[in-house]
Amino acid sequence: MCVNFETSTTAFIIGTISGILLYLQGQPEKRVIGLFIVFFSMVQLFEALIYKGYDTNGILSKLLYLNLGFQGFFIFLLFWLYSFKNVVPHLVLTGIIALYFTVNLFYKSFSKAQIGSCLTWNFIHDYYLEKSLQIMYGLLFLYLFYKQTNKALRNAGLVLLFTCGVSLTFTFINLQNRPSGV
């Protein structure tokens, strides 16, 4: 959710390198966080390519949309694969959200992202999609803060909560060049 090609590219590179470095530390919680950061950072790659004009047929917007819808399912799948406790209900619920996003992609009209003074995610301004994302991130925050005693996972949750807060702050401030998803 960056404001131009350069910041999107920089965020993608930093996120990917950080995720790989975390993954290489070998501890299960750091591997999960690292893989999630790489997956999460793909948003920046898709945005950078859209900024460069490579989304003429809307495929990159659709990949960006699916990435958003699958983020919760992806991290809970990783938690499940690495044998974390109390993850199955979250995995099922975020799987339903991911399925909802997938079905919407094929059965509802889809408006690709537009470049103006900044990138606008036209595809995300739907009440039920916004609520689905709120539920997905709510489940993630609940899991990281209430069902985990692992310090690394709680810290990752704090960072994610902080970035969510920054993004929401830009929603309420009428800036010309605000993050794309808001």
Steps between C-alpha positions, in 0.01 A plus 500: 500500500763745390465825314720441195717251312816576697348460845313185394819349363697597811232359731492176299879459513525580871205274583630210294853521637368533857270203452777283357736595784235412758427170327870408498522535880338158518260543793142403406344831607761700307455279195125564505548874543765506227287314247201717585705818450610378156138418409379833642775686310371365170238778522785746448632312198154497339458870573843585358418316178162674482674836543721410204191440286517121476139443609333561166284187528439524878691182592727679747200664668340156530818351649517791744135443592556127556812568707291720730228238531742215568729668756317365804461153353868494401633585847264260677593228253865563591414487870322170442787357291745592776273336763393807694208449740143627475530587131236285327196725566695802373618303197144399413359853542776664297462223242136599463606863453758398238234297321264799515765719334562236233131457419452879486785528255322276253135589560495873571609785281862586566657843463877498477724739690533849356795734499419862579694711745548163669382144444133437579374150574161523331433134572500527878219752553230245572335479843525121533859485378603770746321316783666173393842663522416646841393156624813341352735747669295483820551123508871549443530758778299281738724204427824697536399684817276258689587150392876538481758533773787509251675838520605504132141442387365766734759747371403416142140565598595839644678596178201387294263692729719811471501485117122451505469805725716712271293395200174583679642835607552588133137407439385774733749757377406628157840483337550525126752217501370242745552124511321325218272269692335772701 
